[in-house]
Amino acid sequence: MSEFDIPFKSDLVPQSLELGTTLKFSCHPGVSCFNECCKHADIILTPYDIIRLKDHLGITSTEFLKKYTVPYQVDGDGVPGVKFRTTNEGACLLVTDEGCSVYKNRPTACRYYPVGHMAMKAKDATTEETRYFMIQEDHCKGHLEDKEQTIQEFLNEQGVADFDNLNKEWLHLMLKKKSAGPTVGTPPESSLQLFFMASYDMDRFRRFVLSPAFKNSYDLPDSAYEVLAKEDIALMKFGTKLLKQVLFGEKTIPEKDKAWETRLETREDIWNMRKEVELARREKAEDDKYHDGEP
C-alpha cells in the first residue's frame, strides 16, 4: 500500500511495528488462498511502478495508463492519482491462474503486502517518520505459515529498496502537499494536468519537456535534454523537481531571464490573434448572410 493512503477503513489504530519486529508469513502456490488478494485488488501506483510495468509489457506509458489504470483523486483539491484497473469482479487484469504475470516488476504495494506503511510527520518536525503495521485480512492464510523473519528481512526479500529509493522524492512531494493543506491553496487545473503528466505519463511529459516552448523558458544545457530524451528515470526525477517549483515555488530548475515576461507576451499575442480570427469569422458570416439574401 502507498505511504499516503491507509489500505482499509477502521476505527482501530493499527499497532505500529519496527523493522526488527518478527513477521510470520509466507505466500506461495501451495497456500490455499493463493491469488485471492489479486482477485480483490485496490492497488495505488507510483511513478516508478508505471515505468517498470510499461517497460515489462513493451508499451508506452500513455497506452499503459489507458488500458491498465483508472484515475482517482488523492485529496480534496483534485490532485490526481492512478490505481490498477480491475475486472468487474475486482480482479487485477494481470493475474493468471499461475500467479502474477508481471511478478518481477510488480508494484510497490504488492511487494509490501501484508506489511502496511505510512510516512507521518509531526507538526513541528523537519523530517517524516515511517510507521509499519500488519494487514490481516480474513481470506489470507499466509499468516498461518511457519516461515518467520523480521519485517526488514521480508522487505529485503521482496526487493522494495529500489522502489522506495526511486519513489521517495515523489512521495515526499505528496506528503508535503497533504501537510500544507489550505496554506498552499487549490492548484489551478493546468497544474493538476502537469502533475498527472509529470508523475505518470513519461512519454507525454518527454514531448512537453523537449518542446521549443519549454526550452525557451528553462535554462538547461543541451546535455541535460539529451539525457531526458532517453532515460525515463532521469525524466521522472526531473518531473518531481518541476512539480516542486510549480506547486510550492521552490527554485529547483533555473529559468531563463525574462522567461515569465516572454510567456505573458506570447499568450497576449495568441489572445490577440484569436480575437482577430474570431472577428474575421463574424464579419464573413455577416457578409455571407447578406449575399445569401441577394436575388
Secondary structure, DSSP 8 states (H G I E B T S, - for coil): --TTS-SS--SS----B-TTSEEE----TTSTTTTTGGGG---B--HHHHHHHHHHHT--HHHHHHHHEEEEESSTT--EEEEE-B-TTS-BTTEETTEETTGGG--HHHHHTTEEEEEE--TT-SS-EEEEEE---TT--GGGS--EEEHHHHHHHHTHHHHHHHHHHHHHHHHHHHHHGGGT----HHHHHHHHHHHH-HHHHHHHHTSHHHHHHB---HHHHHHHHH-HHHHHHHHHHHHHHHHH----S-B-TTHHHHHHHHHHHHHHHHHHHHHHHHHHHHHHHHHHT--
